[in-house]
Amino acid sequence: MNTYKSINVLAAMLGIALYGCSSSSTTAPSSSGSTATPASYEITLTNLTGAQAIAPVAVVLHTSAYQMGMLGASASLALEKLAEGGDNAMLLSEANANASVLTTAAGAGVLMPAASETLMTNVSDLAGLQLSIAGMLVNTNDGFAALQGLDISTLAVGDSMMAFLPVFDAGTEANTETAATMPGTGGIGFDVVRDDVDFISVHRGVVTADDGLTTSGLLDKHRFDNPAVKVSIRRIS
């Protein structure tokens, strides 16, 4: 009989990882003396916001040695590019070069509100397997929905697991919310200059023109609450 596990990432944000929800320790990849177990997964993402489009996501399947970032730490340049401009290329390139990463996948396009997208992934071994995901909310300066280190190694064939992604602030660009500084409003995305706190934190939300911030390029509809994305993972082989 198939089982369905639901995991709330918001309840796990006090852990060491930036956005982790794995409650069990992971094991190292299979040693040369053991048999690797390949697996395939169907990963479905759904945008839960009212009017926040999400840039093409970066999906990474890996073991515990890989992390996209840490709460309270400075974002990497790759994460900054994703969070400010929605560009996942550098993050995925660095992940693919990491020995702890088994495979990566990229969203096919912008994930609109209420829309879903399904990605198919294959790994050569599921021992210690974890899932990390990140994608920019394009109507923010440097906000991104993410999870890191979801342990999917125990899913049996046919089983599913669900998690919810909160929104984080990369801390690399001041949250001015002017139209000229957000890609969703036709503004500049990535800017090499860091003019904010320079550490990753939980996003506090946006302040819109409807809230009285006359310089904001956002309206009431662009507000969001956590979580911003639902992800369902099903092991298919």
C-alpha positions as a LaTeX table, in Angstrom:
\begin{tabular}{lrrr}
\hline
Residue & $x$ (\AA) & $y$ (\AA) & $z$ (\AA) \\
\hline
Met1 & 0.00 & 0.00 & 0.00 \\
Asn2 & 1.32 & 3.46 & $-0.88$ \\
Thr3 & 2.03 & 5.85 & 1.96 \\
Tyr4 & 2.03 & 9.65 & 1.97 \\
Lys5 & 4.20 & 11.65 & 4.32 \\
Ser6 & 3.66 & 15.37 & 4.97 \\
Ile7 & 6.53 & 17.48 & 6.27 \\
Asn8 & 6.22 & 21.13 & 7.25 \\
Val9 & 9.50 & 22.87 & 6.51 \\
Leu10 & 8.49 & 25.86 & 8.63 \\
Ala11 & 8.70 & 23.72 & 11.74 \\
Ala12 & 12.31 & 22.85 & 10.98 \\
Met13 & 13.80 & 26.27 & 10.29 \\
Leu14 & 15.53 & 26.36 & 13.68 \\
Gly15 & 17.82 & 23.54 & 12.55 \\
Ile16 & 21.39 & 24.01 & 11.41 \\
Ala17 & 20.61 & 23.96 & 7.71 \\
Leu18 & 19.26 & 27.03 & 5.96 \\
Tyr19 & 16.02 & 25.35 & 5.05 \\
Gly20 & 16.13 & 21.78 & 6.23 \\
Cys21 & 13.41 & 19.39 & 7.16 \\
Ser22 & 15.17 & 16.07 & 7.42 \\
Ser23 & 14.70 & 14.66 & 10.91 \\
Ser24 & 17.11 & 11.78 & 10.62 \\
Ser25 & 20.83 & 11.60 & 10.08 \\
Thr26 & 22.05 & 10.67 & 6.65 \\
Thr27 & 24.49 & 8.05 & 5.62 \\
Ala28 & 27.46 & 8.33 & 3.33 \\
Pro29 & 27.19 & 7.21 & $-0.28$ \\
Ser30 & 27.53 & 3.50 & $-0.83$ \\
Ser31 & 31.07 & 2.24 & $-0.43$ \\
Ser32 & 32.82 & 0.36 & $-3.19$ \\
Gly33 & 32.00 & $-2.90$ & $-1.40$ \\
Ser34 & 28.23 & $-2.43$ & $-1.42$ \\
Thr35 & 25.65 & $-2.41$ & $-4.16$ \\
Ala36 & 24.24 & 0.96 & $-5.23$ \\
Thr37 & 20.46 & 1.28 & $-5.48$ \\
Pro38 & 19.32 & 3.51 & $-8.36$ \\
Ala39 & 16.04 & 5.38 & $-8.07$ \\
Ser40 & 13.78 & 7.71 & $-10.03$ \\
Tyr41 & 11.61 & 10.51 & $-8.61$ \\
Glu42 & 8.74 & 12.67 & $-9.76$ \\
Ile43 & 8.97 & 16.13 & $-8.17$ \\
Thr44 & 5.92 & 18.38 & $-8.47$ \\
Leu45 & 6.04 & 22.02 & $-7.41$ \\
Thr46 & 2.96 & 24.22 & $-6.94$ \\
Asn47 & 3.04 & 28.01 & $-6.52$ \\
Leu48 & 0.83 & 28.85 & $-3.53$ \\
Thr49 & 1.06 & 32.65 & $-3.77$ \\
Gly50 & $-1.60$ & 34.99 & $-5.09$ \\
Ala51 & 0.53 & 37.06 & $-7.49$ \\
Gln52 & 4.19 & 36.16 & $-7.02$ \\
Ala53 & 5.65 & 34.44 & $-10.06$ \\
Ile54 & 8.58 & 32.17 & $-9.23$ \\
Ala55 & 11.62 & 32.09 & $-11.50$ \\
Pro56 & 12.76 & 28.71 & $-12.87$ \\
Val57 & 13.71 & 26.63 & $-9.85$ \\
Ala58 & 16.98 & 24.87 & $-9.14$ \\
Val59 & 16.56 & 21.29 & $-7.90$ \\
Val60 & 19.52 & 19.40 & $-6.44$ \\
Leu61 & 19.64 & 15.78 & $-5.25$ \\
His62 & 22.64 & 15.18 & $-3.05$ \\
Thr63 & 24.07 & 13.73 & 0.14 \\
Ser64 & 24.53 & 15.63 & 3.40 \\
Ala65 & 27.86 & 17.27 & 2.50 \\
Tyr66 & 26.16 & 19.67 & 0.07 \\
Gln67 & 24.36 & 22.85 & 1.18 \\
Met68 & 23.00 & 25.79 & $-0.77$ \\
Gly69 & 23.39 & 28.15 & 2.17 \\
Met70 & 23.01 & 28.73 & 5.89 \\
Leu71 & 20.67 & 30.99 & 7.86 \\
Gly72 & 22.74 & 33.84 & 9.27 \\
Ala73 & 25.58 & 33.32 & 6.81 \\
Ser74 & 26.49 & 35.33 & 3.73 \\
Ala75 & 24.91 & 34.04 & 0.52 \\
Ser76 & 27.22 & 32.67 & $-2.13$ \\
Leu77 & 27.47 & 34.54 & $-5.43$ \\
Ala78 & 25.49 & 31.75 & $-7.08$ \\
Leu79 & 22.67 & 32.06 & $-4.55$ \\
Glu80 & 22.77 & 35.85 & $-4.86$ \\
Lys81 & 22.27 & 35.58 & $-8.63$ \\
Leu82 & 19.31 & 33.26 & $-8.10$ \\
Ala83 & 17.74 & 35.41 & $-5.37$ \\
Glu84 & 18.17 & 38.78 & $-7.11$ \\
Gly85 & 17.71 & 37.92 & $-10.76$ \\
Gly86 & 16.13 & 34.46 & $-10.86$ \\
Asp87 & 19.19 & 33.04 & $-12.62$ \\
Asn88 & 19.78 & 29.44 & $-11.51$ \\
Ala89 & 22.62 & 28.67 & $-13.96$ \\
Met90 & 25.59 & 29.30 & $-11.67$ \\
Leu91 & 24.02 & 27.50 & $-8.72$ \\
Leu92 & 23.31 & 24.43 & $-10.83$ \\
Ser93 & 26.75 & 24.53 & $-12.44$ \\
Glu94 & 28.46 & 24.61 & $-9.04$ \\
Ala95 & 26.19 & 21.84 & $-7.78$ \\
Asn96 & 27.02 & 19.63 & $-10.74$ \\
Ala97 & 30.72 & 20.09 & $-9.98$ \\
Asn98 & 30.22 & 19.03 & $-6.34$ \\
Ala99 & 31.15 & 15.42 & $-5.58$ \\
Ser100 & 28.26 & 15.16 & $-3.10$ \\
Val101 & 25.66 & 15.98 & $-5.77$ \\
Leu102 & 24.08 & 13.08 & $-7.65$ \\
Thr103 & 21.95 & 15.03 & $-10.12$ \\
Thr104 & 20.27 & 18.38 & $-10.73$ \\
Ala105 & 17.22 & 19.64 & $-12.58$ \\
Ala106 & 15.94 & 23.06 & $-13.63$ \\
Gly107 & 12.42 & 24.37 & $-13.95$ \\
Ala108 & 11.29 & 24.75 & $-17.55$ \\
Gly109 & 10.07 & 28.30 & $-17.00$ \\
Val110 & 8.47 & 30.78 & $-14.64$ \\
Leu111 & 6.04 & 29.12 & $-12.24$ \\
Met112 & 2.95 & 31.30 & $-12.14$ \\
Pro113 & 0.56 & 31.58 & $-9.18$ \\
Ala114 & $-1.56$ & 28.44 & $-8.72$ \\
Ala115 & 0.42 & 26.67 & $-11.45$ \\
Ser116 & 2.29 & 23.37 & $-11.02$ \\
Glu117 & 5.32 & 21.88 & $-12.70$ \\
Thr118 & 6.61 & 18.31 & $-12.57$ \\
Leu119 & 10.29 & 17.40 & $-12.96$ \\
Met120 & 11.65 & 13.89 & $-13.39$ \\
Thr121 & 14.99 & 12.95 & $-11.83$ \\
Asn122 & 17.15 & 9.83 & $-11.68$ \\
Val123 & 19.97 & 8.97 & $-9.28$ \\
Ser124 & 22.49 & 6.15 & $-9.35$ \\
Asp125 & 22.23 & 5.50 & $-5.62$ \\
Leu126 & 19.65 & 6.53 & $-3.00$ \\
Ala127 & 21.86 & 6.02 & 0.07 \\
Gly128 & 21.72 & 9.20 & 2.17 \\
Leu129 & 19.76 & 10.97 & $-0.56$ \\
Gln130 & 18.53 & 14.51 & 0.14 \\
Leu131 & 16.59 & 17.07 & $-1.88$ \\
Ser132 & 17.19 & 20.83 & $-2.05$ \\
Ile133 & 15.21 & 23.40 & $-4.06$ \\
Ala134 & 15.39 & 27.17 & $-4.57$ \\
Gly135 & 13.53 & 29.65 & $-6.75$ \\
Met136 & 13.21 & 33.45 & $-6.71$ \\
Leu137 & 9.96 & 35.31 & $-6.08$ \\
Val138 & 10.39 & 37.76 & $-8.95$ \\
Asn139 & 8.33 & 40.56 & $-7.39$ \\
Thr140 & 10.88 & 40.97 & $-4.59$ \\
Asn141 & 14.40 & 42.34 & $-4.45$ \\
Asp142 & 16.11 & 39.14 & $-3.27$ \\
Gly143 & 13.45 & 36.84 & $-1.88$ \\
Phe144 & 13.49 & 33.14 & $-2.70$ \\
Ala145 & 11.45 & 30.10 & $-1.71$ \\
Ala146 & 13.62 & 27.17 & $-0.71$ \\
Leu147 & 14.23 & 24.00 & 1.19 \\
Gln148 & 17.46 & 22.20 & 1.90 \\
Gly149 & 18.27 & 18.70 & 2.96 \\
Leu150 & 14.92 & 16.92 & 2.78 \\
Asp151 & 15.76 & 13.26 & 3.37 \\
Ile152 & 14.08 & 11.20 & 0.65 \\
Ser153 & 16.28 & 8.13 & 0.99 \\
Thr154 & 13.64 & 6.09 & 2.83 \\
Leu155 & 10.87 & 6.45 & 0.25 \\
Ala156 & 9.83 & 3.10 & $-1.16$ \\
Val157 & 8.75 & 2.71 & $-4.77$ \\
Gly158 & 5.27 & 4.20 & $-5.10$ \\
Asp159 & 5.52 & 6.23 & $-1.88$ \\
Ser160 & 5.16 & 10.02 & $-1.76$ \\
Met161 & 6.30 & 12.82 & 0.52 \\
Met162 & 5.12 & 16.44 & 0.70 \\
Ala163 & 6.89 & 19.55 & 1.98 \\
Phe164 & 6.23 & 23.30 & 2.01 \\
Leu165 & 8.81 & 25.95 & 1.11 \\
Pro166 & 8.99 & 29.22 & 3.07 \\
Val167 & 10.53 & 32.41 & 1.69 \\
Phe168 & 14.00 & 33.65 & 2.62 \\
Asp169 & 15.81 & 36.95 & 2.11 \\
Ala170 & 19.32 & 36.60 & 0.67 \\
Gly171 & 20.36 & 39.82 & 2.41 \\
Thr172 & 22.28 & 40.95 & $-0.68$ \\
Glu173 & 20.00 & 43.70 & $-1.97$ \\
Ala174 & 18.09 & 46.31 & 0.01 \\
Asn175 & 14.34 & 45.75 & $-0.05$ \\
Thr176 & 13.48 & 49.07 & $-1.67$ \\
Glu177 & 10.81 & 47.40 & $-3.81$ \\
Thr178 & 11.09 & 50.06 & $-6.47$ \\
Ala179 & 10.05 & 48.91 & $-9.94$ \\
Ala180 & 13.57 & 49.56 & $-11.21$ \\
Thr181 & 15.10 & 47.02 & $-8.82$ \\
Met182 & 12.86 & 43.97 & $-9.31$ \\
Pro183 & 12.82 & 41.73 & $-12.40$ \\
Gly184 & 9.11 & 41.05 & $-12.06$ \\
Thr185 & 8.36 & 44.74 & $-12.61$ \\
Gly186 & 10.81 & 45.10 & $-15.49$ \\
Gly187 & 13.71 & 46.27 & $-13.35$ \\
Ile188 & 17.31 & 45.17 & $-12.93$ \\
Gly189 & 17.83 & 41.72 & $-11.49$ \\
Phe190 & 21.30 & 40.81 & $-10.25$ \\
Asp191 & 23.52 & 43.68 & $-9.10$ \\
Val192 & 27.07 & 42.89 & $-8.00$ \\
Val193 & 26.87 & 45.57 & $-5.27$ \\
Arg194 & 25.63 & 44.24 & $-1.94$ \\
Asp195 & 23.79 & 46.99 & $-0.08$ \\
Asp196 & 21.87 & 45.06 & 2.58 \\
Val197 & 22.75 & 43.10 & 5.74 \\
Asp198 & 24.69 & 40.44 & 3.79 \\
Phe199 & 23.28 & 37.45 & 5.63 \\
Ile200 & 20.44 & 35.07 & 4.86 \\
Ser201 & 17.28 & 35.46 & 6.95 \\
Val202 & 13.60 & 34.58 & 6.91 \\
His203 & 11.80 & 37.05 & 4.63 \\
Arg204 & 9.59 & 39.57 & 6.41 \\
Gly205 & 7.30 & 40.14 & 3.44 \\
Val206 & 6.83 & 43.09 & 1.12 \\
Val207 & 5.57 & 46.63 & 1.68 \\
Thr208 & 3.41 & 47.80 & $-1.21$ \\
Ala209 & 2.10 & 51.05 & $-2.62$ \\
Asp210 & $-1.26$ & 50.06 & $-1.17$ \\
Asp211 & 0.40 & 50.07 & 2.25 \\
Gly212 & 1.46 & 53.69 & 1.75 \\
Leu213 & 4.98 & 53.14 & 0.39 \\
Thr214 & 4.59 & 55.42 & $-2.60$ \\
Thr215 & 7.92 & 54.37 & $-4.15$ \\
Ser216 & 7.01 & 50.66 & $-4.15$ \\
Gly217 & 6.45 & 48.99 & $-7.48$ \\
Leu218 & 4.20 & 46.42 & $-5.81$ \\
Leu219 & 0.49 & 46.28 & $-5.05$ \\
Asp220 & $-1.53$ & 44.56 & $-2.35$ \\
Lys221 & $-1.83$ & 41.45 & $-4.52$ \\
His222 & 1.95 & 40.90 & $-4.37$ \\
Arg223 & 1.95 & 40.24 & $-0.63$ \\
Phe224 & 2.67 & 36.66 & 0.38 \\
Asp225 & 2.54 & 34.49 & 3.46 \\
Asn226 & 4.58 & 31.39 & 4.15 \\
Pro227 & 4.68 & 28.85 & 2.68 \\
Ala228 & 5.03 & 29.97 & $-0.94$ \\
Val229 & 5.51 & 26.62 & $-2.65$ \\
Lys230 & 4.27 & 23.09 & $-2.12$ \\
Val231 & 6.45 & 20.24 & $-3.30$ \\
Ser232 & 5.38 & 16.62 & $-3.70$ \\
Ile233 & 8.01 & 13.93 & $-4.20$ \\
Arg234 & 7.04 & 10.47 & $-5.45$ \\
Arg235 & 9.48 & 7.65 & $-5.96$ \\
Ile236 & 8.57 & 5.92 & $-9.21$ \\
Ser237 & 11.30 & 3.27 & $-9.43$ \\
\hline
\end{tabular}
